[in-house]
Amino acid sequence: MPRGTALANAAKSRLHSAIEHVALFVRTIGLVRASTKIGLANLAYNMQRRVRLGRRTAPA
């Protein structure tokens, strides 16, 4: 793998590891409802986390 690609992957991995994790207790009846609830919670969490990370890494 070229060095530039490896560096780009490393930067993306740091961002993804900081964003993509959600702990959620789901109490619903049905797989579709549970999947939807988890998906929406994950989306909302990731959006909030990305905003926070963007503020922290934005140039002053």
PEJOVEN-V570565 format. One record per pair of residues at least 4 apart in sequence whose ideal C-beta (glycine too) atoms are under 7 Angstrom apart, sorted by the first residue. I is the first residue (numbers start at 0). GAP is how many residues later the second one is. Records with the same first field share a line. If there is no record, write none. Layout:
# PEJOVEN-V570565
I: GAP  GAP
This chain:
# PEJOVEN-V570565
0: 4  5
1: 4
2: 4
3: 4
4: 4
5: 4
6: 4
7: 4
8: 4
9: 4
10: 4
11: 4
12: 4
13: 4
14: 4  38
15: 4
17: 31  35
18: 27  30  31
19: 26
21: 19  20  23
23: 14  17
25: 8  11  12
27: 5  6  9
28: 4
29: 4
30: 4
31: 4
32: 4
33: 4
34: 4
35: 4
36: 4
37: 4
38: 4
39: 4
40: 4
41: 4
42: 4
43: 4
44: 4
45: 4
46: 4
47: 4
48: 4
49: 4
50: 4
51: 4
52: 4
53: 4
